[in-house]
């Protein structure tokens, strides 16, 4: 059972965001937040789950980011905790194939979190329903929801006590605003075609139309050529010619296809192997589930799983963690693994071979 003291679950203000499009996503239809949300978990998993629950969408919730921001737990402990949270129904790691607005495609990896524990059938139905989701529309709805709920209004400030009015100081004249790109294009037409030299008043009057051209994807060179090529002979009113061409040759508004998910597949929380190539049980593959079992057995045997590496110690630790973990795996009936040899020993043998 989880401890009541979940101080480690308090979110750090500097927790990093994932790359755009990646990171944490909240599963739908969760129960309201309550004190007993993670009471069925062990202390470590409960603390990390409560921490993740309070992070915003798009946050990086990999084991490295968690270990850097959650007190008391290192990278290996956070990585194993994510596996156990998946096993308990709170997490699923999903790779999504996206069709983007620019007609390109890419894969992204997202970790979906549910405060409410879900079973395998619920998660499978949810991931299967991601295909075809219009991300552009989803983003538009999220933005509209954020704008409609701007948060509590600020409290009115207390009225200040009357103070003696200071003598006004002379203010410098405000600097003139820099001309816009559209204005610059119009003002420079005379350099390309002297007959299309416009006055300052004509540039100001036509600036809005020229700005619309640029906003719709026209480049300054394109706009200049459209206003100076094929002019009539003689030309009496460059301002009228510019207005007619700006209105009649206006480029269309850019049309872009929405971003949407073409495919979604659940992958193992640890090794990222997809469910299409191996069996996943509650979001974790069979091999990684063996590691979870060995992790539990090792902890019960007193092996320090998340110990500080010897290279960061003033005096190397005397406990052979790898050998004890191997013994713990054997006691649990799991297959044995090769015990890595110390690097300094191998180097020593290479430099001083036996004669």
Secondary structure, DSSP 4 states (H G I P E B T S, - for coil): ---S--GGGSPPTTPPBPSTT-EEEEPSSPPPP-TTTTTTS-HHHHHHHHHHHTSPTTB--SHHHHHHHSTT--HHHHHHHHHHHHHTTSEEEEEEEEE-TTS-EEEEEEEEE-SS---HHHHHHHHHTTTT-BHHHHHHHHHHHHHH---PPPPPPPPPPP-PPPPPPPPPPPPPPPPPHHHHHHHTHHHH-GGG---HHHHHHHHHHHHHHHHTT--HHHHHHHHHTT--SS---HHHHHHHHHHHTPPPPP--PPPEEEEEEEE-TTT--BTTTS-EETTEEHHHHHHHHHHHHHHHTT--TTPPPGGG-SS-----HHHHHHHHHHHTTPPP-PPPPPHHHHHHHHHS---
